[in-house]
């Protein structure tokens, strides 16, 4: 059984998050997207935890769904089969050495009981959990690890969006140069990292510390429509699974569940891929930063050093085209892997709504067509990954079938993001001749 998992999202109690991000809407969007397992998000927030207790029921150890009673009372059409896991994000801001560190960490709890204990201990340490769904705490990531693992050794700790400049493990503005430097003796409990939107697995394969760790991708969604923009795909031999199964798959233990591949943004679409200065519309490649320096050539302020520069700085090797394998499956979807087989493969996608917007040229028309397609045809991931192009053409028209065909083959036009500005990945072209000259992800390595 395939399990598409998005295990980093936020509730309506986090800053800059849609007020519709309650469990009912999350479950609804997960089902419409084709996501099988989704994070509750934000379980450290007292009001959100109360919402979780009132509306979820445990179906397997550490795995939850909307309770039948709630579904019946709400008349919920979607989300009956959506599974939830207790995953939250904590923002640590503290000083270590001569630098202020700002690190975001995902904490997965195996049970409600463990979550309650962690909440209680964070309160005792003076953490204001009511202030935000993603609480800002003065505890270091070492202290977080010590606290949660002291309560339950089965808690999973995963550094979030590890490359973003401002709030991450390897961030250019506030991070560290190594997992060991950040987590100290708890480094051995960091079995996986979450890559964020501005990097892909190839970039992470270049970091020696990550060679034997799992590379995970999640959406960090702040609204329902953003769920699944990145995800991780597991397989299990069973028809049901538990937290323990997921834990084993992420840790890399032999078990009935395994991590098979990740679903990625093209990293150039991420808003911190390249270095630059948004106010002056300055965007620089690593080669240009090396040549011109880290000061904006227009206003002379510091550039925001992007993910690609930071990866180059910390990498022990660079993957060439000859070291990578691009293999199509029966649906024409290209999976990227290293030829030595040292890492799990990945596939790069553009969200379906963005593709339809490129076709329609109107956000309103695109959203209407998008919703109609999910209602009448199939969940988003089935459309992007599984359906035959001929069937897509019959159900949704030749324009969308051609665009998805381009995407599956990584035939895209790239305009990279920088300093908080999202990049764009174009998959809709006016003629086939133009397609032949498209940049590919390979051109960046």
FITOR-490639 format. One record per atom (N, C-alpha, C): y, z, x; residue in one letter. Coordinates in steps of 0.05 Angstrom, whole numbers, plus 5000, padded with zeros to 4 digits. Example, Ala and Ser with C-alpha at 12.3 -4.5 7.8 and 13.67 -1.06 7.14 Angstrom:
<nodes>
488651565264A/491051565246A/493451565264A/495551425257S/497951435273S/500151575258S/
</nodes>
This chain:
<nodes>
497650005017X/500050005000X/502550005018X/504349825011X/506949815026X/508850015014X/510250165031X/512250355023X/514850295037X/516750185022X/519450135033X/521050395029X/522150505051X/523450765051X/526350745061X/528050875046X/530850905053X/531451205053X/531451325076X/531451625078X/534051735089X/536251585086X/538951695092X/540951585072X/541651755053X/543651675033X/545351925027X/547351895010X/549052125003X/549352144973X/549852384964X/550252444936X/553252434929X/553752474904X/556552474894X/558152714906X/556852904919X/558253134930X/559153084959X/558652854970X/559652784996X/562252624994X/563952645014X/566452505014X/566052195013X/567852064998X/567951774997X/565251654986X/564051794967X/561551714954X/562051674925X/560751464913X/560951414885X/560051654868X/561551714847X/560851934830X/558451874812X/557451634814X/554951564800X/552451624817X/552851724841X/550651784859X/549352044851X/548152054827X/546452274819X/543552174821X/541652354816X/538852274820X/537952054801X/539052044777X/538251834758X/539151564767X/541651534776X/542651284786X/541251204812X/540851404830X/539451344855X/536651224849X/535151364831X/532451264823X/532550984811X/534550944794X/534850684781X/535350464801X/537250514820X/537850304840X/535550264859X/534150484866X/531850454884X/529750264872X/529250304846X/527250134833X/528249844831X/530749804825X/531849534823X/531849394851X/532149554872X/532149444899X/529249394908X/527349544898X/524549524908X/524049734929X/525549954929X/525150174947X/523150374935X/521150444950X/519050614939X/519650914944X/520850964967X/521351244975X/524251264984X/525751464973X/528551484979X/529251774984X/531251825000X/532252095006X/533652214982X/533452474979X/535152604959X/538052604970X/538252634997X/540852675010X/541952945003X/543553055020X/545453275014X/544253525003X/541753595009X/540553824996X/541654095006X/543354085026X/544654335035X/546954415016X/547854224999X/550054294981X/548954444957X/550054684951X/548954854930X/548754714902X/550854564894X/550754434868X/548754204867X/548554064889X/546653844890X/543753954891X/543354174906X/540754294907X/539854394879X/541854494864X/541254574836X/540454334819X/541854114823X/541153864809X/538353774816X/537553794842X/534853724851X/532853904837X/533254164837X/531354344824X/531054294795X/533154214781X/533154174752X/531853914744X/531753714762X/531053444753X/528753314768X/527753434789X/525553314803X/523053494800X/520753364801X/518153504801X/516553404824X/514953584836X/513353514859X/510753384850X/510253144861X/507852994853X/505753004875X/506553034900X/504753074923X/506353264941X/505053394960X/506353584977X/508853464991X/511153564983X/513653474995X/514753214985X/513453104964X/514352844953X/514852894923X/517152794913X/518152854886X/518752604871X/519052634844X/520052424827X/521652554804X/523052394789X/524452494765X/522352614747X/522952844736X/520952974719X/520652814693X/518252814682X/517752674657X/519552764635X/519953024634X/521653134612X/524553024614X/525553004639X/528252904643X/528452604636X/526452454645X/526352164639X/526352114609X/524752274595X/524652244566X/527252314553X/528552534561X/531052624549X/533352424555X/533252304579X/535352114587X/534851834577X/532451774568X/531851504560X/531951314584X/531151424607X/531351274632X/529451044633X/530550804636X/528950554637X/527750514665X/529450554685X/528550504713X/528050774726X/526750764749X/526450994767X/524151174761X/522351094743X/520151274737X/518251304761X/517951084776X/516151094799X/517451154825X/520051174826X/521351234851X/520551514861X/519951524887X/519251774900X/521551864917X/521952124918X/524152254934X/522952424956X/524452454977X/523752644998X/526352805005X/526053045013X/528353225019X/529453155047X/531452985047X/532752915072X/535752955069X/537053075088X/539953125088X/541153065114X/543753055116X/545252995141X/547153215146X/547253305171X/549053525180X/550853415202X/553453475199X/555453385219X/556153625237X/555353605262X/555953815282X/558453735298X/560453905298X/562753865315X/563054115333X/562854075359X/562854305377X/563554205405X/564054395423X/564754325450X/562354385468X/561654185485X/559554225505X/560554095531X/560554255552X/561754155577X/564754135572X/565953925581X/568853885577X/569553715553X/567553655537X/567953455515X/567353575488X/568953485468X/568253545440X/566153345431X/563953455420X/561753285410X/561853275380X/561353035369X/561152995341X/558552845335X/556552995326X/553852875323X/552952915294X/551752705283X/550552715256X/547552715259X/546252905246X/543352945248X/542052945221X/539852795218X/538252805193X/536253035196X/535953185174X/533953405173X/532153355149X/529653315154X/527653275132X/526153535128X/526053625103X/524653875097X/522053815083X/519853955091X/517253905078X/517054035051X/518854205043X/518654345017X/521254455008X/521454514982X/523854644971X/524154924983X/521955054987X/522055324999X/523355325026X/522455135043X/523655105070X/526655035068X/527354855049X/530154785046X/531755025038X/530855185020X/532255425012X/532755615035X/530755645052X/530955825076X/533055715095X/533055455099X/535055335117X/537855365106X/538155325080X/540755365067X/541755655071X/539955845067X/540656125071X/541456185099X/540056085119X/540656135147X/543356005155X/543855765145X/546355635151X/548755795140X/548355895116X/550456065104X/550956315121X/548856435130X/549156675147X/550556615173X/550256365182X/551656285207X/554556205202X/555456245177X/558256185171X/558855905163X/556855745157X/557255465150X/558155445120X/560255295116X/561355255089X/559855015076X/557755075061X/556154865050X/557254745025X/559254875012X/560554764988X/562654554994X/563454545019X/565754375026X/565054075024X/562554005029X/561753725030X/558753695029X/557753475017X/554953435016X/553753395044X/555353285062X/554553275090X/556253485104X/555253735106X/556953945116X/557753915145X/560253995151X/561254005178X/560854285188X/559254315210X/558654575220X/559454595250X/559854835259X/560554875287X/558154925305X/555754885294X/553354915309X/552754665326X/551754705350X/550954475366X/548254365355X/547554135364X/544954015355X/542654185366X/543054315389X/540954495399X/540654725380X/542854845371X/542755065352X/541554985325X/542254745316X/541054635291X/537954615294X/537154505316X/534254475321X/532854745323X/534054925337X/532955195340X/532655335312X/534755305296X/534755435270X/532655315251X/532555055248X/530754935228X/527854945237X/527354895263X/524554915272X/523555195273X/525355385276X/524555665275X/523755755247X/524755615227X/524055675199X/521455535192X/521155275201X/518755125194X/518354905215X/516154925231X/515754725252X/515154445242X/514854415216X/514354155204X/516854005195X/519154135200X/521653995195X/521953765215X/522953535205X/523553315222X/526553305228X/527253265254X/530053235262X/530352955273X/532152795261X/532552525270X/535552465274X/536452415298X/539252345302X/539952095286X/542252115272X/543051895254X/544951695267X/544751445258X/546551225267X/547451275296X/545551265315X/545851385341X/548051255359X/549051025351X/550950885368X/553850875358X/554250945333X/557050925323X/558951085340X/561250985347X/562951115367X/563851395361X/564251465336X/565551715329X/563651945324X/561451905311X/559752125302X/556752065308X/555952075333X/553252015339X/552252105366X/549652095370X/548352185394X/549452035419X/549551765417X/550451605440X/553251495437X/554751595417X/557351485411X/559251485435X/560851265438X/562651245461X/564851445460X/565651545436X/567851735434X/566952025435X/564452085428X/563852375425X/560952445430X/559452255441X/556652295445X/555752375473X/553152345477X/551952415503X/550752165515X/549852185540X/548551965554X/545551975551X/544452195540X/541552215538X/540852415516X/538452385505X/537452575486X/537052845499X/536152845524X/535753095538X/538353255541X/540453115547X/543053245550X/543953365524X/543353235501X/544253325475X/542553555465X/539853525466X/538053705452X/536653905471X/537053875497X/535854065516X/532854085512X/531854335511X/528954375509X/527754275482X/529454215463X/528454115437X/528253805437X/528853685460X/528453395463X/525653305455X/523653465461X/520853385455X/520253375425X/522053485409X/521653475380X/523053235367X/524453075383X/525852845372X/523952605374X/522452555353X/520452355353X/521452075345X/523952075334X/524951815324X/528051835324X/529251605323X/532151585320X/532751375298X/535151405286X/536051215266X/538251045278X/538050775276X/539550605293X/542450555284X/542950585258X/545550505247X/545850205243X/547950125230X/548349845222X/549149665245X/550349775266X/551549605287X/549649555311X/547149645309X/545149585329X/542649495315X/540949355330X/538249285319X/536149385339X/533649355333X/531549465351X/531649345379X/532249095383X/532348975410X/534249135427X/536549205417X/538549365432X/537449635439X/535949755420X/534850025425X/532450015444X/530949795444X/528749765463X/529649785492X/532249735496X/533349725524X/533950005535X/533550205519X/534150485527X/531450615534X/531250715559X/528650815568X/527651055552X/529451235543X/528751465528X/527551395500X/528151155491X/527251065465X/524650905466X/523650865490X/521250695493X/518850805477X/518551065477X/516251185464X/517051335438X/519451285428X/520251405403X/520451195381X/520151285356X/520251105334X/523151015329X/523450755324X/526150645317X/526150615287X/527850765273X/528050765244X/530750655235X/530750545212X/533250435200X/533450525171X/535750625163X/536350705135X/539150615128X/539850635103X/542350515093X/544850675097X/544550945097X/546951125096X/548651055072X/547450995049X/548850895026X/550651105013X/553051015005X/554951174991X/555151084961X/553650874954X/553650784926X/550950654922X/550150624896X/547550524890X/547050244900X/549050074899X/548649794907X/548149774937X/548949974953X/548549964982X/545850074990X/544250184972X/541550274979X/539950044991X/538450105012X/536649905023X/537949695040X/540449715047X/541649515064X/540249515091X/539149755099X/537149775120X/534949965110X/532549925119X/530250085110X/528050075130X/526050255127X/523650255144X/521250225126X/519350075136X/517049995119X/514450125131X/513150285114X/510650415121X/508350295105X/505950325116X/503550245101X/501650485100X/500350515078X/498350725075X/495850615061X/493550725069X/491050645057X/490650775030X/492250975024X/491851124999X/493851024978X/493251094953X/495151024931X/497251234928X/497051464942X/499051674941X/499451774970X/501651904975X/502152005002X/503852265000X/503752415021X/505152675022X/507252675045X/508752885046X/510652925068X/509152915095X/506853045095X/505253065119X/504452785129X/503752605111X/503152325118X/505552185131X/507852225118X/510352105129X/511052215156X/510752485159X/511252625184X/509552505206X/506952465200X/505152355220X/505852075228X/506651915208X/507451635214X/509851625232X/511851795227X/514251795243X/513751915271X/512152115272X/511452235298X/509752055315X/508251885301X/506451705316X/503551805317X/502852005301X/500152115301X/498351915287X/495751935293X/493851775279X/493551895250X/494051735230X/493851825203X/493351595184X/493151645159X/492751435139X/495351285134X/497651375144X/500151245140X/501351155167X/502550925168X/503650825193X/506250675188X/508050695207X/510550535207X/509850255217X/510550045202X/509849775209X/512149605219X/514449625205X/516849475214X/519349585201X/521649495210X/524149575198X/525649335187X/527249385167X/528949185155X/531749245164X/533049045177X/535549085192X/537748915181X/540249015184X/542648845185X/542348665210X/543648435209X/544348315235X/546448505246X/546048605271X/547848815280X/550748735282X/551348475284X/554048385285X/555548445259X/554048485237X/555348545211X/556448825211X/555249005228X/556249275230X/559049295240X/560549495231X/563349505236X/564149615263X/562149675280X/562749775307X/561149615328X/560349375322X/558649225340X/560049165366X/562349035365X/563848975389X/566149175393X/567249165417X/569549335423X/572149205413X/574149365408X/576649245399X/578749435389X/580849325378X/582949485366X/583849345340X/583049465317X/583449345291X/586449285286X/588249465292X/591049435285X/592249185299X/591249125322X/592248895337X/590548645335X/588348675319X/586448455316X/585348355342X/584748545360X/583548485386X/580648555385X/578948365392X/576048395392X/574948285418X/573448445432X/572548375459X/569448405462X/568248225476X/565448245483X/565148435507X/562748535513X/562448695537X/563448565563X/563048305565X/563948165589X/566948165590X/568348135567X/571248145567X/572348425572X/570948625562X/571748905568X/571548965598X/569348865610X/568948905638X/571148775654X/572048545645X/574148385659X/576948495654X/577448575629X/580248645621X/580748945619X/578549105619X/578949395617X/578749495588X/578949755585X/578649885559X/581249955545X/583349825553X/586049865541X/586649615525X/587749645501X/588549425484X/590649255498X/590248995502X/592248835517X/594848795501X/594848865475X/597248825459X/599049075459X/597849305451X/599449545448X/598949755469X/597049705487X/596349885510X/595150145502X/594150165477X/592650405469X/589650365476X/588150575475X/585250555481X/583850385460X/582050215469X/580250065451X/578150255440X/577150185417X/574650315407X/572350165419X/570850305437X/568650175451X/566350155433X/565349905429X/563349855409X/560549905418X/558749875400X/555849935404X/554649755426X/555349505426X/554149325446X/554949405474X/557449475478X/558349575504X/556749825512X/556450005493X/555150265499X/552250225506X/550950035492X/548149975498X/547949865527X/549749675534X/549649565561X/550049785581X/551749975576X/552350195594X/549850365599X/548250415579X/546050605581X/543350465585X/543250205583X/540650065584X/539450055611X/536750055612X/535350025638X/534349745642X/534449585621X/533749305623X/534949145601X/535048885603X/535948705582X/533748515574X/533248485549X/531148305539X/532248015539X/530747835551X/531447555551X/529947415528X/530647175522X/529347025501X/526346995507X/525646965532X/522846915539X/521147165534X/522347395531X/520847645527X/520447705497X/521647545480X/521547595451X/519847385437X/518647475415X/516947305399X/518047295371X/518247045360X/519347005333X/517146875317X/515947025299X/513546925285X/514046925255X/513646695242X/513946675213X/511346765199X/511746905177X/509446965160X/509046745139X/507246785120X/506646575101X/508946505082X/510946685081X/513246635063X/515646525079X/515146465105X/517346355122X/519246565132X/518546825130X/520247035141X/519647075170X/521747065187X/521347095216X/521447395223X/519347485236X/519247755247X/519647745277X/521347925287X/521947925315X/520448155328X/519148095351X/517748305366X/517848235396X/517248425413X/517048365441X/514248265447X/514048075466X/511547945472X/509448135483X/510348355496X/508448545507X/507248725486X/508348725463X/507348895441X/507849185445X/510049255459X/510649535464X/512249665441X/513349495423X/515049595402X/514149465375X/514849605353X/514349495327X/516249275320X/515449085304X/517248855297X/519348935277X/521248745272X/523248785252X/523948525240X/525248535216X/526348295203X/529248345197X/530948145200X/533848175195X/534548045168X/535848195151X/536648095124X/539648125119X/540547985100X/543248015089X/542848105060X/544248315050X/543848395023X/544148165003X/542448174982X/542447954963X/545147914949X/546548124943X/549148104930X/551047944948X/551047994974X/552747854993X/552147554993X/549547494992X/548747204991X/549847074966X/549547204944X/550547084918X/553547064918X/554947254931X/557847234933X/558646994949X/557146924970X/557746684986X/557346434969X/555446434951X/554946204933X/557146184912X/557646414899X/559446414875X/562446404883X/563146524906X/565946544914X/567546734897X/566146904881X/567447104864X/565747344863X/566847584868X/565347834867X/564447894839X/566147844819X/565447904792X/563147734782X/563247474787X/561147284779X/558547354794X/558847414820X/556547474836X/555047724827X/556547934820X/555348184811X/553848144784X/555047974767X/553747914741X/551147764746X/551247564763X/548847404769X/546747574783X/547547744801X/545747924816X/544248104796X/545648234778X/544348414759X/542448274741X/543248034732X/541547874714X/538947804729X/539147744755X/536847664770X/534947894774X/535948134780X/534248374783X/532948444756X/534348404734X/533348474708X/531148284699X/531548024704X/529747824693X/527647714712X/528047754738X/526247624757X/524647824774X/525947964792X/524448134810X/526348324825X/525248544836X/526948714853X/527948564878X/530148664889X/531548524911X/529648464935X/528148664944X/526548614968X/524248404962X/523348394938X/521348194931X/522647914933X/525147894924X/526447634925X/527047554954X/527947734970X/528647674998X/526247635016X/523947775010X/521747775029X/519147635018X/518647664992X/515947604982X/515647354965X/517747294949X/517447074930X/517446804944X/515846614935X/515946334945X/518646214939X/519646054957X/522245934953X/522245754929X/519945624923X/519745454899X/520145614874X/519045864873X/519346034850X/522246124848X/523546194871X/526346274870X/528046044859X/527445804868X/529045574858X/528745544828X/526345584817X/525945554788X/527445774773X/527246024783X/528446254770X/531446294775X/532346204799X/535146274806X/536746044816X/535545804818X/537045574826X/536645494855X/537145234861X/536745134888X/538645254909X/541045324900X/543045434920X/542045694932X/540945874915X/539946124925X/537446094941X/535645914932X/533145864946X/533745764975X/535745584977X/536445475003X/537645695021X/539345855010X/540646065025X/538546275035X/536646345018X/534546535026X/532746405047X/532246145044X/530646005064X/532046015092X/534645975092X/536246005117X/535946285129X/536246485111X/536146755120X/533446825132X/531346745118X/528646805128X/528046695156X/529346465161X/528946335187X/531046415208X/532746605200X/534946705218X/536946485225X/537246295206X/539146075209X/541846175197X/543446295214X/545846425204X/548246365222X/550646405210X/553146385225X/554346665227X/555046745251X/555747025257X/558647065264X/560047245251X/562747335259X/562747635263X/562547735288X/561948015292X/564148215284X/563248455276X/565048675269X/565948825293X/568148985289X/569249145311X/571149355300X/571349575312X/573349785306X/573749835276X/571649865262X/571749935234X/571949695215X/571849455226X/571949205210X/569149095209X/567949065184X/565348955182X/565348655190X/563148575203X/562848295209X/561748145185X/561447885188X/560347725166X/558047555177X/555947525161X/553647365167X/553447155145X/553946905152X/553946685132X/551246555131X/550146515107X/547646375104X/547846135085X/550246095074X/550745865056X/552445665070X/551345415073X/552745205088X/553044955070X/555044795077X/555544555061X/553644325067X/552544315092X/550744095098X/548744185119X/546544045120X/544344125138X/545144085168X/546943885173X/547743835201X/549044085213X/550644215196X/552144455206X/550144675212X/547944685197X/546044905201X/544744885229X/544344645239X/542944615265X/544444745288X/547044785285X/548544895306X/549145195304X/547745325284X/548345605279X/547545775302X/549145985307X/548446195326X/546046345316X/544346425334X/542146605327X/542446865341X/541047065331X/541147335344X/540347315373X/538647125380X/537747095408X/540047035427X/542046905417X/544246825434X/545747065446X/545247305436X/546647535445X/545247685467X/542847605475X/541247765494X/540347585517X/
</nodes>
